[in-house]
Amino acid sequence: MNLEAGQVAVVTGAASGLGRALAESFAARGLVGVLADVEAGPLAETVAAIEATGATAIGVPTDVRFADQVDALAATTLKRFGRVDIVVNNAGIMPGMGPMWIFEENDWEWVLSVNLRGVVHGIRAFVPHLVAQGKGHVVNTASMAGVSVAPGLGPYMVTKHGVVALSEGLAADLALAGVDVGVTVVCPGGMATNITTAERNRPVDLPVSPREWDPKSVEWLIEWMSTVSGPDMAPEDAAAIVVQAIENDILHVAPNGLRSGLQQRLESLLSDLGRSYCP
Ligand SMILES: NC(=O)c1ccc[n+]([C@@H]2O[C@H](COP(=O)([O-])OP(=O)(O)OC[C@H]3O[C@@H](n4cnc5c(N)ncnc54)[C@H](O)[C@@H]3O)[C@@H](O)[C@H]2O)c1
């Protein structure tokens, strides 16, 4: 889809990192921004910075865990601007690192509700409007942890695989519906953002016991990262790659992603399946 001045782009997780960089890229192209985030202060600061460039943006404090808040985000967008062209379901968190079994129920609840159900809410609230318009674009942020398997990333990895499957299924559904609505699922490698302090946003109603993260997990993660990612990329550079993917209607995009971890996973999957049920 071509980006044009006056189009309306909604971005969740827009107050920091990749979301903010995308909101700024859209603004620089003359798009109107509807910026959503759970952190009201940084959200207001981001909106002010974009408005200072002469672009139009509004901030809508939103917790993507809650369907009614994402519905309200869609209602505000349509009431205020009468259209929506691009929806970026990007808000995400990571609840620490360690072997799968040490994550508590509240870790699972938090990460599933933000990283996976947050995207589902965005699809349900916005895609019917895009379909009715007959055109638009949906961007969902996953991770290289959504296409390869990382030790130590437990529930985060599970949610990102879910976002990749959801995006591929959505693209297939939209193609069947015969509408010109594109989908891009973003699978970044490492980016220099505030994801490492995601605990700042842990909801008070989802506490966990005090705990030490297993230092081995950090070693595992570094080793896995070297197979799926280059050195940390600036979010602005990742955003430029995502904008290109929207304009060229590319389904999978991997800013800073490396091939070898993915290849290892696919080879092992094909080899195991080939030995059992898929000769
Ligand atoms: N940084 C990386 O290395 C990396 C790699 C792969 C994928 N990602 C993904 O990129 C996306 C953006 O993360 P980032 O790296 O820019 O991190 P970030 O922490 O800088 O930005 C994430 C934003 O999401 C917001 N957010 C968190 N919970 C929310 C909620 N419940 N409702 C609404 N907003 C909420 C935060 O306030 C923050 O502004 C995430 O989905 C993340 O999983 C990041």
The ligand as a Gaussian input file, in Angstrom:
#p B3LYP/6-31G(d) Opt

LIG

0 1
 N       13.692000      -4.761000      21.308000
 C       13.885000      -5.951000      20.758000
 O       15.013000      -6.464000      20.755000
 C       12.726000      -6.677000      20.136000
 C       13.001000      -7.796000      19.340000
 C       11.951000      -8.470000      18.745000
 C       10.663000      -8.034000      18.921000
 N       10.409000      -6.931000      19.696000
 C        9.021000      -6.507000      19.829000
 O        8.895000      -5.151000      19.419000
 C        7.718000      -4.582000      20.005000
 C        8.051000      -3.210000      20.549000
 O        8.905000      -3.358000      21.669000
 P       10.183000      -2.412000      21.873000
 O       11.374000      -3.259000      21.696000
 O       10.022000      -1.163000      21.098000
 O       10.057000      -2.154000      23.455000
 P        9.714000      -0.824000      24.278000
 O        9.588000      -1.269000      25.701000
 O       10.705000       0.244000      23.977000
 O        8.291000      -0.400000      23.712000
 C        7.127000      -1.154000      24.000000
 C        5.967000      -0.189000      24.242000
 O        4.792000      -0.971000      24.520000
 C        4.098000      -0.346000      25.602000
 N        3.239000      -1.314000      26.300000
 C        3.593000      -2.307000      27.154000
 N        2.509000      -2.922000      27.637000
 C        1.443000      -2.330000      27.064000
 C        0.041000      -2.530000      27.164000
 N       -0.487000      -3.466000      27.983000
 N       -0.796000      -1.740000      26.429000
 C       -0.281000      -0.771000      25.622000
 N        1.039000      -0.515000      25.509000
 C        1.885000      -1.295000      26.220000
 C        5.214000       0.175000      26.499000
 O        4.741000       1.173000      27.398000
 C        6.196000       0.710000      25.454000
 O        5.918000       2.054000      25.138000
 C        7.256000      -5.587000      21.052000
 O        6.146000      -6.319000      20.572000
 C        8.459000      -6.491000      21.234000
 O        8.099000      -7.783000      21.686000
 C       11.405000      -6.252000      20.297000

